[in-house]
């Protein structure tokens, strides 16, 4: 299974948590040994004893994957069951921000200003990276800004300890054990010492928050010094690795991720969504214009995306949108990266308004919506709480039947009408 650099975050965190703070926020420090012994190890003594037995069993599996005993000894020397990691994993809120709330933070004036400063400060190396990989400096900088606030919020959790705790916990044990094996391979390769391998509690690392398996596949040693170092204060390898990742998945230099557009009165909203692609000329013939009233240039076939339905902003999205999706599949994240890159480059804010009086659906409410749609004859092909293409189509069919704009948007108003 292909995993994006931030797959651990996608698996563990709601979209609202996917943007790093706007400015430097001191990462939570690991407690000193005495405090940790009192508050964590003793309180979790039964779990820690079982954890040590799990580690003993894991060592044999790691050896079978080619991990040397010396690497295992060095990496697990101070590893203990980390109750804080499990608490974070267990106590994640089901609530997520609406896209406009997310963008308020992801593309705030502070983050835009800091992005322009970071771009200026690192312009020489970002220009080199752009020349080698064909990925615009602004896009790389935007990912850097969202993932770690331009390197100021990289996380201080010990990766081996966090991954071992999550693998032992078992809720997603197979996934996290694969990440732990990959982390040990990174250490064994000499890219980083175990004590310097830090990151988020969920296992994402460095300036642009790669998980270990993605690091192994896509990280690069840009300067040729023998190490792929995404942890140091120097962001060069991390930024180059991000560009290499995007290039691998088909980034097209010069093509926008998307363009804000205005849809004409009477527009057929049934043709919106990622499944329908037309040339900009075909969209123009249907009355679609850019936010300034002009015709969108021909950057290839594109779709019309309505992340907040007909009452919010509309975007004409191109293939590069889907390349950013490889980094993180959430539409809000992709729009955040793309729009932040545009703003860093001097572009305008989003012009359209958002339906700010709307609220997000809880997970249980999304499942209820799917159940009610299916019961009405608009089959969502399953009840899983995920608003995917089948559910969007079912919503459209329902909207058409009751005389609403068929934009496919899963709003609370739709659920209210279904009730």
C-alpha positions as CSV (number, residue, x, y, z in Angstrom):
1,X,0.0,0.0,0.0
2,X,1.3,3.4,-0.9
3,X,1.6,5.8,2.0
4,X,2.0,9.5,1.8
5,X,4.7,11.3,3.9
6,X,2.0,12.4,6.4
7,X,0.0,9.1,6.3
8,X,0.5,8.7,10.0
9,X,-1.2,12.0,10.6
10,X,-4.0,11.1,8.2
11,X,-4.6,7.9,10.0
12,X,-4.4,9.5,13.4
13,X,-5.6,13.1,13.3
14,X,-8.6,15.0,12.0
15,X,-8.1,17.5,9.2
16,X,-8.3,20.4,11.6
17,X,-5.0,19.2,13.1
18,X,-3.1,18.9,9.9
19,X,-1.7,22.5,9.8
20,X,1.2,23.3,12.2
21,X,0.8,26.4,14.3
22,X,1.4,29.7,12.5
23,X,4.5,30.7,14.4
24,X,7.1,29.0,16.5
25,X,5.6,27.2,19.4
26,X,8.0,25.4,21.7
27,X,7.5,21.7,21.3
28,X,6.4,19.9,24.5
29,X,9.6,18.6,26.1
30,X,10.0,15.1,27.1
31,X,9.9,14.8,31.0
32,X,13.2,14.2,32.7
33,X,13.9,10.6,33.7
34,X,12.8,11.0,37.3
35,X,9.4,12.6,36.5
36,X,8.7,10.1,33.8
37,X,9.5,7.2,36.1
38,X,7.1,8.5,38.7
39,X,4.2,9.5,36.4
40,X,4.4,7.1,33.5
41,X,6.4,4.0,34.2
42,X,5.0,3.3,37.7
43,X,1.5,4.2,36.8
44,X,1.7,1.9,33.8
45,X,3.8,-0.8,35.4
46,X,1.7,-3.7,34.0
47,X,1.7,-2.3,30.6
48,X,5.4,-1.6,30.7
49,X,6.2,-5.1,31.7
50,X,4.1,-6.4,28.9
51,X,5.7,-3.8,26.6
52,X,9.2,-5.1,27.4
53,X,8.1,-8.7,26.6
54,X,6.7,-7.3,23.3
55,X,10.1,-5.7,22.5
56,X,11.8,-9.0,23.1
57,X,9.5,-10.6,20.6
58,X,9.9,-7.7,18.2
59,X,13.7,-8.0,18.2
60,X,13.4,-11.4,16.4
61,X,11.1,-9.9,13.8
62,X,13.4,-6.9,13.3
63,X,16.4,-9.2,12.8
64,X,14.4,-11.1,10.2
65,X,14.1,-7.7,8.4
66,X,17.9,-7.3,8.5
67,X,18.2,-5.0,11.5
68,X,21.5,-5.6,13.4
69,X,21.6,-6.3,17.1
70,X,23.9,-3.2,17.6
71,X,21.2,-1.0,16.1
72,X,18.5,-2.6,18.2
73,X,20.5,-2.1,21.4
74,X,21.3,1.5,20.6
75,X,17.7,2.3,19.5
76,X,15.9,0.7,22.4
77,X,18.4,1.7,25.1
78,X,16.0,4.2,26.8
79,X,12.7,3.2,25.2
80,X,9.8,2.9,27.6
81,X,6.1,2.5,27.3
82,X,4.8,6.0,26.6
83,X,1.4,6.5,28.1
84,X,1.2,10.0,26.7
85,X,1.3,8.7,23.2
86,X,-1.6,6.3,23.9
87,X,-3.6,9.0,25.6
88,X,-3.2,11.2,22.5
89,X,-4.2,8.3,20.2
90,X,-7.2,7.4,22.3
91,X,-8.5,10.9,23.0
92,X,-8.7,12.4,19.5
93,X,-11.8,14.5,18.9
94,X,-14.2,13.5,16.2
95,X,-14.7,17.1,15.4
96,X,-13.0,18.8,12.5
97,X,-13.0,22.3,11.3
98,X,-14.9,23.5,8.3
99,X,-12.6,24.3,5.4
100,X,-12.9,28.0,5.9
101,X,-11.8,27.7,9.5
102,X,-8.9,25.5,8.4
103,X,-7.8,28.0,5.8
104,X,-8.1,30.8,8.2
105,X,-5.2,29.2,10.0
106,X,-3.4,27.5,7.2
107,X,-3.3,30.6,5.0
108,X,-3.4,33.3,7.7
109,X,-1.6,36.6,7.1
110,X,1.0,35.5,9.7
111,X,1.8,32.2,7.8
112,X,1.9,34.1,4.5
113,X,4.3,36.7,5.9
114,X,6.4,34.0,7.5
115,X,6.4,32.1,4.2
116,X,7.6,35.0,2.2
117,X,10.4,35.5,4.8
118,X,11.3,31.8,4.7
119,X,11.3,31.8,0.9
120,X,13.6,34.9,0.8
121,X,16.0,33.4,3.3
122,X,16.2,30.1,1.6
123,X,15.8,31.3,-2.0
124,X,19.2,30.0,-3.2
125,X,18.6,26.4,-2.1
126,X,15.0,26.4,-3.1
127,X,16.0,27.7,-6.6
128,X,18.5,24.8,-6.8
129,X,15.8,22.3,-5.7
130,X,13.4,23.8,-8.3
131,X,16.0,23.5,-11.0
132,X,16.7,19.8,-10.2
133,X,13.2,18.5,-9.6
134,X,11.0,21.0,-11.5
135,X,8.8,21.8,-8.5
136,X,8.2,25.5,-7.8
137,X,9.9,26.9,-4.7
138,X,6.6,28.3,-3.5
139,X,4.9,24.9,-3.4
140,X,7.8,23.4,-1.4
141,X,7.7,26.3,0.9
142,X,4.0,26.0,1.4
143,X,4.2,22.4,2.4
144,X,7.0,23.3,4.8
145,X,4.8,26.0,6.2
146,X,1.8,23.7,6.8
147,X,3.8,20.8,8.1
148,X,6.1,22.5,10.6
149,X,5.5,26.3,10.4
150,X,8.7,26.6,8.3
151,X,10.7,24.3,10.6
152,X,9.8,25.8,14.0
153,X,7.4,23.0,15.0
154,X,9.0,19.7,14.0
155,X,8.0,17.7,17.1
156,X,10.2,16.4,19.9
157,X,8.8,13.0,20.6
158,X,11.3,10.1,20.3
159,X,10.2,8.3,17.2
160,X,11.3,4.8,18.1
161,X,9.6,5.0,21.5
162,X,6.4,6.4,20.0
163,X,6.2,3.9,17.2
164,X,7.1,1.0,19.5
165,X,4.3,2.1,21.9
166,X,1.8,2.4,19.1
167,X,2.8,-1.0,17.6
168,X,2.5,-2.7,20.9
169,X,-0.8,-1.1,21.6
170,X,-2.3,-3.1,18.7
171,X,-5.1,-0.8,17.5
172,X,-3.1,-0.2,14.3
173,X,-0.2,-2.5,15.3
174,X,0.7,-3.8,11.8
175,X,1.0,-0.3,10.4
176,X,3.1,1.1,13.2
177,X,5.3,-1.9,13.4
178,X,6.1,-1.4,9.7
179,X,7.0,2.2,10.5
180,X,9.2,1.1,13.4
181,X,11.1,-1.3,11.1
182,X,11.6,1.5,8.6
183,X,12.8,3.8,11.4
184,X,15.4,1.3,12.4
185,X,16.5,0.9,8.8
186,X,17.0,4.6,8.7
187,X,19.1,4.5,11.8
188,X,21.1,1.5,10.5
189,X,21.8,3.4,7.2
190,X,23.5,6.1,9.2
191,X,21.1,8.9,8.3
192,X,20.4,9.8,11.9
193,X,21.4,8.7,15.4
194,X,18.5,7.3,17.5
195,X,18.7,10.2,20.0
196,X,18.2,12.7,17.1
197,X,15.3,10.8,15.5
198,X,12.4,12.9,16.9
199,X,9.1,14.1,15.5
200,X,5.4,14.0,16.1
201,X,3.9,11.5,18.6
202,X,2.4,9.7,15.6
203,X,5.7,9.1,13.8
204,X,6.1,12.0,11.3
205,X,9.5,13.5,11.2
206,X,11.4,16.6,10.2
207,X,10.7,19.9,8.5
208,X,8.1,18.4,6.1
209,X,6.9,15.5,8.4
210,X,7.9,12.3,6.5
211,X,6.9,9.0,8.0
212,X,9.7,6.4,8.0
213,X,8.5,4.3,5.1
214,X,8.1,7.4,2.9
215,X,11.6,8.6,4.0
216,X,13.1,5.3,2.9
217,X,11.5,5.5,-0.5
218,X,11.8,9.2,-1.3
219,X,14.2,11.1,0.9
220,X,17.3,12.5,-0.8
221,X,20.8,13.5,0.2
222,X,20.8,16.8,-1.8
223,X,24.3,17.8,-0.9
224,X,25.9,14.4,-1.2
225,X,27.3,14.4,2.3
226,X,26.3,10.7,2.9
227,X,23.2,11.4,5.0
228,X,19.5,12.3,4.3
229,X,19.1,14.6,7.2
230,X,15.6,16.0,7.6
231,X,16.0,16.7,11.3
232,X,18.7,19.3,11.5
233,X,18.1,23.1,11.5
234,X,19.3,23.2,7.9
235,X,16.1,22.3,5.9
236,X,17.9,21.5,2.7
237,X,17.5,17.7,2.6
238,X,13.9,17.9,3.9
239,X,12.9,20.5,1.2
240,X,14.6,18.5,-1.5
241,X,13.0,15.3,-0.4
242,X,9.6,17.0,-0.6
243,X,10.3,18.1,-4.1
244,X,11.6,14.7,-5.1
245,X,8.4,13.1,-3.7
246,X,6.2,15.5,-5.8
247,X,8.3,14.9,-8.9
248,X,8.0,11.2,-8.5
249,X,4.2,11.4,-8.6
250,X,4.1,13.6,-11.7
251,X,4.3,17.2,-10.8
252,X,4.1,19.4,-13.9
253,X,6.1,22.7,-13.6
254,X,4.1,25.7,-14.7
255,X,0.7,24.1,-14.1
256,X,-1.3,25.6,-11.3
257,X,-2.8,23.3,-8.6
258,X,-6.1,25.1,-9.2
259,X,-7.6,28.5,-10.0
260,X,-10.5,30.1,-8.2
261,X,-13.4,30.4,-10.5
262,X,-16.9,31.9,-10.7
263,X,-19.8,29.8,-11.9
264,X,-22.6,31.4,-14.0
265,X,-26.2,31.6,-12.9
266,X,-28.0,28.4,-14.0
267,X,-24.8,26.4,-14.0
268,X,-25.3,22.6,-14.0
269,X,-23.8,21.6,-10.6
270,X,-24.1,17.9,-11.6
271,X,-20.9,18.2,-13.6
272,X,-18.8,19.3,-10.6
273,X,-16.5,17.0,-8.8
274,X,-13.2,15.2,-9.6
275,X,-14.9,12.6,-11.8
276,X,-15.7,15.1,-14.5
277,X,-12.9,16.6,-16.5
278,X,-13.1,19.2,-19.3
279,X,-10.6,21.6,-21.0
280,X,-10.6,25.2,-19.7
281,X,-12.1,26.1,-23.1
282,X,-15.0,23.8,-22.6
283,X,-15.6,25.2,-19.1
284,X,-15.4,28.7,-20.5
285,X,-18.1,27.7,-23.1
286,X,-20.3,26.9,-20.1
287,X,-19.7,30.3,-18.6
288,X,-17.0,29.5,-16.1
289,X,-14.6,32.4,-15.5
290,X,-11.7,33.1,-13.2
291,X,-12.1,35.2,-10.1
292,X,-11.3,38.4,-12.1
293,X,-13.8,37.6,-14.8
294,X,-11.3,36.3,-17.4
295,X,-10.9,32.9,-19.1
296,X,-8.7,30.3,-17.4
297,X,-5.6,29.5,-19.6
298,X,-5.3,26.0,-21.0
299,X,-3.3,24.1,-18.4
300,X,-4.8,20.8,-19.3
301,X,-8.0,19.0,-18.5
302,X,-9.6,20.1,-15.2
303,X,-12.5,19.6,-12.8
304,X,-14.6,22.0,-10.8
305,X,-14.3,21.5,-7.1
306,X,-16.8,22.9,-4.6
307,X,-15.3,22.2,-1.1
308,X,-18.2,23.9,0.7
309,X,-20.9,23.4,-1.9
310,X,-22.6,26.0,-4.1
311,X,-22.5,28.6,-1.3
312,X,-18.7,28.6,-1.0
313,X,-15.7,29.1,-3.3
314,X,-15.3,27.2,-6.5
315,X,-12.0,26.0,-8.0
316,X,-10.9,24.7,-11.3
317,X,-8.4,22.0,-10.3
318,X,-5.7,20.5,-12.5
319,X,-3.5,17.4,-12.3
320,X,-1.1,19.0,-9.9
321,X,-3.9,19.1,-7.4
322,X,-3.9,15.3,-7.3
323,X,-0.1,15.3,-7.0
324,X,-0.4,17.3,-3.8
325,X,-3.1,14.8,-2.7
326,X,-0.3,12.2,-2.7
327,X,1.2,14.1,0.1
328,X,-2.0,14.3,2.1
329,X,-5.4,13.3,0.7
330,X,-7.6,15.9,2.5
331,X,-9.0,18.4,0.0
332,X,-8.6,21.1,2.7
333,X,-4.9,20.4,3.0
334,X,-4.4,20.4,-0.8
335,X,-6.2,23.7,-1.1
336,X,-4.3,25.0,1.9
337,X,-0.9,24.2,0.3
338,X,-1.9,25.5,-3.1
339,X,-3.4,28.7,-1.9
340,X,-0.6,29.3,0.6
341,X,1.9,28.9,-2.3
342,X,-0.1,31.4,-4.4
343,X,-0.1,33.9,-1.6
344,X,3.6,33.5,-0.9
345,X,4.1,34.3,-4.6
346,X,2.0,37.5,-4.2
347,X,-1.4,36.1,-5.3
348,X,-4.7,37.4,-4.0
349,X,-6.8,35.9,-1.1
350,X,-9.8,33.8,-2.0
351,X,-12.5,36.2,-3.2
352,X,-15.6,34.1,-2.6
353,X,-17.4,34.0,0.7
354,X,-18.0,30.8,2.7
355,X,-21.2,29.6,4.4
356,X,-19.8,30.4,7.8
357,X,-23.1,29.7,9.6
358,X,-22.9,26.0,8.6
359,X,-21.4,23.5,11.0
360,X,-19.5,20.3,10.3
361,X,-21.2,17.0,10.7
362,X,-20.1,14.6,13.5
363,X,-19.0,11.2,12.4
364,X,-22.2,9.6,13.7
365,X,-24.3,12.2,11.8
366,X,-22.4,11.4,8.5
367,X,-23.3,7.7,9.0
368,X,-26.9,8.7,9.8
369,X,-27.0,10.7,6.6
370,X,-25.8,7.7,4.6
371,X,-28.4,5.4,6.3
372,X,-31.2,7.9,5.6
373,X,-30.1,8.4,2.0
374,X,-30.0,4.7,1.3
375,X,-33.3,4.2,3.0
376,X,-34.8,6.8,0.7
377,X,-33.5,5.0,-2.4
378,X,-30.3,7.0,-2.9
379,X,-27.8,4.2,-2.2
380,X,-24.5,5.4,-0.8
381,X,-22.9,1.9,-1.3
382,X,-22.1,1.5,2.4
383,X,-22.4,3.3,5.7
384,X,-18.9,4.2,6.9
385,X,-19.1,7.9,7.9
386,X,-16.8,8.8,4.9
387,X,-18.3,11.3,2.4
388,X,-16.8,9.9,-0.8
389,X,-17.9,9.9,-4.4
390,X,-20.8,7.5,-3.9
391,X,-22.3,9.5,-1.0
392,X,-21.8,12.8,-2.9
393,X,-23.7,11.3,-5.8
394,X,-26.5,10.1,-3.6
395,X,-26.7,13.6,-2.0
396,X,-26.9,15.1,-5.5
397,X,-29.7,12.8,-6.5
398,X,-31.6,13.6,-3.3
399,X,-31.0,17.4,-3.8
400,X,-32.4,17.2,-7.4
401,X,-35.4,15.3,-6.2
402,X,-36.4,17.9,-3.6
403,X,-35.5,21.0,-5.8
404,X,-32.2,21.9,-4.2
405,X,-29.0,22.9,-6.0
406,X,-27.3,19.5,-6.7
407,X,-23.9,20.4,-5.5
408,X,-23.4,17.1,-3.5
409,X,-22.4,19.0,-0.3
410,X,-23.0,17.1,2.9
411,X,-24.4,19.9,5.0
412,X,-26.3,19.8,8.2
413,X,-29.3,21.2,6.3
414,X,-29.3,18.1,4.1
415,X,-29.4,15.9,7.2
416,X,-32.1,18.0,8.7
417,X,-34.2,17.5,5.5
418,X,-33.6,13.8,5.5
419,X,-34.9,13.6,9.0
